[in-house]
């Protein structure tokens, strides 16, 4: 299962990471979020040690989505060296998400 990322641990887990980080901004009530959730969990297991894969619940953590301009969910942001380097909005196939992460590994 992907890491739970919160407003409180975002700096440590995402911005200070020495590996690429995929952050899935989601909510319980979001149908497309539920569609990609298992994919994000699979990527967490497959890329362990190579990349950090986590999720931010936008209903429980409002500061971080606002800071990064997340207006639609699911939004997946790829971070490298503390900067956003790629973005995916909406439910997309696993191959497309993997391609975005691997481009920054």
Order of alpha helices (4+ residues) and beta strands (2+ residues): beta-beta-alpha-beta-alpha-beta-beta-alpha
